[in-house]
């Protein structure tokens, strides 16, 4: 499967605003990345991330910045 070849990074949620549907995830290397609710891999109807929750995530590079393309709570 293609998903298995994409590198997963480990980190924690720095903050996530449920109303705006966006936040930041900090990787193990200390770098922070923007995350949008649409990147949350969850079966739940209401997608949310909890502060300080451990996550694994993948990155997507846009022409202007790097952001999380997929994130899963552990």
C-alpha positions in Angstrom: 0.0 0.0 0.0 1.2 3.5 -0.8 0.4 4.7 2.8 3.0 2.4 4.2 5.8 4.0 2.2 5.1 7.5 3.4 7.2 8.4 6.5 5.3 8.9 9.7 6.6 11.4 12.3 5.9 11.3 16.0 5.0 14.3 18.1 2.5 16.0 20.4 -0.3 18.5 19.8 0.8 22.0 21.0 -2.7 23.5 20.7 -5.9 23.0 18.6 -8.8 25.5 18.3 -12.0 23.5 17.8 -13.9 26.6 16.6 -11.3 27.5 13.9 -10.5 23.8 13.2 -6.7 24.4 13.2 -3.7 24.1 15.4 0.0 23.2 15.7 1.7 19.8 16.1 5.3 19.7 17.4 7.5 16.9 16.1 10.1 15.1 18.1 12.7 17.3 16.5 11.1 20.4 18.1 9.7 21.8 14.9 6.1 22.9 14.8 3.7 22.3 11.9 0.3 23.7 11.1 -2.6 21.2 11.2 -6.1 21.6 9.8 -9.1 19.5 11.0 -9.4 18.0 7.6 -6.0 16.2 8.1 -7.3 14.4 11.2 -7.7 10.7 10.5 -10.7 9.7 12.6 -14.0 7.9 12.3 -15.7 10.5 14.5 -18.0 13.0 13.0 -16.5 15.9 15.1 -12.8 15.9 14.5 -10.6 17.4 17.3 -7.1 17.1 18.8 -6.4 17.3 22.5 -3.5 19.5 23.7 -0.4 17.4 24.7 -1.8 14.3 23.1 0.8 12.1 21.4 0.2 11.8 17.6 1.8 10.4 14.5 1.6 12.5 11.4 2.7 12.9 7.8 3.7 16.2 6.0 2.7 17.7 2.7 4.7 20.5 1.1 2.8 23.3 -0.4 4.5 25.9 -2.5 4.3 28.4 0.4 4.7 26.2 3.5 4.9 22.7 5.0 1.8 21.5 6.8 0.4 18.2 8.2 -1.5 16.2 5.6 -2.6 13.4 7.9 -2.6 13.0 11.7 -3.6 10.2 14.1 -3.9 10.3 17.9 -2.1 7.4 19.6 
